[in-house]
Amino acid sequence: MGLSIALLVGTLASGTPSEARKKRKPKSWTRTHRIVPGVKHIEMKRVKGPYRIHVVSIKLNKRSTLDTVLAGNQLPGLERTSSMAHRSNALVAINGDYARPSGRPVFTFAADGTLGQTPLLWGRNFSVNRNETKTFIGHPNTEGWMSNPSNGLEFPIARVNAGAPSVNELALFTPQGGYEERPPEDACSARLIRESPIAVLPSDGVEARYRVDAVLCGPKRLALKNGVVVSTPAEGKRVTEITSLVPGDDVMVGWTLGWGGVLDTVGGNPTMIESGQIIQENVSGAGSFFSRHPRTGVGSTPDGRVLFVTVDGRQPGYSVGMTLERFAKLFKDLGATYALNLDGGGSTTLVIKGKVKNRPSGGSERSVSSALLLLRGKDQQEIAGTTGSSTSSSLSTASAWEQIVADPASTGGLADSLLRAGYPLPPSLLKAAAAFRAIRHRSNQHTSR
């Protein structure tokens, strides 16, 4: 009898098996999946937070190739990361740069040796060289030029698909500029037709040979047709550099970021780690941009790995997102010596073999300006020196911009934080900062009622 009572008391004290399971504390875990040789997908659940983290660790080798892609392959526009991954036949993709109101990226963008645009403002970039042996993270010194082999003269190109040139500038307009970036009126312009593949220069940069097709000075704009157009104001100081060109002659057009052999680059902001050290002034500051949010970033390690990292957020009980400082520490814990923050918030997306692997905070995938890809094998478009044909955006620019500008971890929050820090902003980012503050003000008023 006494033994039976003791056993009963013991059973009551310990509870039923189902009750015991309920009392178990949730556990953190890490799961690793091989995607292809040299590429791993690491999923992490961390109870403290909680956080849901995805890491794709890429060992640079000949079996895969890093690449960049522009939404729609043309400015402006927005497209879902999964759509860009699908049409590029990518193994892995993450969202890239922030977006301007029209949908185009904010910073320097290039794909397959073609410079899509020079930056809207001083920023940072992630780049990889053609041999897939070296990556670069930091501020690029973006420069373009046009040279005449017959006389050895070289002229700087100040901007590419980035607005009309000033009186002291030459500007280049290419098919990637779409309807938003067209050669100016009241200008001296030359249309150039490419005649050679893009070549990587022994020092820095890339270059191709073009034939001068037409030269026009006057009130009408010179159409691109099947080429590119270099322009300067009709009353500017660089007119003779255009008028000296003769149809049928050859010129060389090239560009560099100051990093050797780079054909592909995508922008972001800010750099979180440089030379193994967290840049504290970059990851902490005024404004909600630095608070807990979904995050996307890219990093590199001393042993030649590239890290694509996403952290889900704004989902209590599942993943709350990371502050920018905590995100930087995550990269450091993963062994990164360089790391760059990309567009985040509702833009944060990871696609592996066609499937979205994270949980976007908006409940569905948001369209973005660009993506960073991992391709299986060689980049065939890079070999051919092309950037693909244009495609339509998967979400209207107007509706996507409303989401992006309201997001504190995307363009709206970035613009607000830069303004708070005293950085001069171009009109489109001033517009973004003003819209963001207006939305936050309305939200605060609604909450206080």
WOJO-V613237 format. One line per field, one symbol per residue. ss: DSSP state (a for helix, b for strand, c for the rest). phi: phi as a letter, one per 40 degrees, with the letter a starting at -180 (. if undefined). psi: psi as a letter, one per 30 degrees, with the letter a starting at -180 (. if undefined). Layout:
ss->???
phi->???
psi->???
This chain:
ss->caaaaaaaaaaaaaccaaaaaaacccccbbbbbbbbccbbbbbbbbccccbbbbbbbbbccccbbbbbbbaaacccccbbaaaaaaaccbbbbbbcccbcccccbcccbbbccbbbbccccccbbbbbbcccccbbbbccccbbbbbbccccbbbbbcbbccccccccccbbbcaaacccccccccbbbbbbbbccccbbcccccbbbbbbbbbbbbbcccccccccbbbbbbcccccaaaaaccccccbbbbbbbcccccbbbbbbbccbbbbccbbcaaaaccccaaaccbcbbbbbbbcccbbbbbbbcccbcccbccbcaaaaaaaaaaccbbbbbbcccaaaccbbbccbbccccccccccbbcbbbbbbbcccaaaaaccccccccccccaaaaaaaaaaccccaaaaaaaaaaccccccaaaaaaaaaaaaaaaaaaaaaac
phi->.cccccccccccccgcdcccccccccbcabbbbccadgbbbbcbbbccicbbbbbbcbccaccabcabacdgfaccibacdcccccccfccbabcbccbcdchcccbdbaafgbccacccadababbbcccfbabbbiccccbbabbbccbgcbbcbcabfagccccbbbbbbbdccfccbbdccfabbbcbbcbbccbccccbgbaacbbccababiccccccfbbbbbbaddbccbdccccccbdhcbbbbaaabgbcgcbbabcaaccbbbfgbccdccbbichcdcccacbbababbccgbbbcbbbcagbdgbacgbccccccccccccgcbbabcbdbgccdabbbfgbcccbdccgacccbcaabbbccgcccccccgbbgccacccacdccccdccccccbbddcccccccccgccbcdcccccccccccccccccccccc
psi->eeeeeeeeeeeeeflleeeeeffkkkkllkkkkkelkfkkjjkkkjejdlkjkkkjkjjkafflkkllkkkggkkalkkkeeeeeeffhkekkllcllklefflleakkkkhfkjelllelkallklklefhfklkkajkikkllkljfefgkkkkjelkhhlkllfglkkkklfffafejkkllhlklkkkkkfllkkkleclllllklkjelkkkafklkkecgalkkllkfgaggeffeffkkkflklkklllggkkgkfkkklaklkekkhfkkjeffgkaklfefaklkkklklllfggkkkkkkkllgikfdkflkleeeeeeeeeffgkfkkkkakabffjkkkkhfkkfajkfgflkkklfllkljlkaljeeeefhlgllllllfkkeeeeeeeeffkfgaeeeeeeeeeefgkkkleeeeeeeeeeeeeeeeeeeeef.
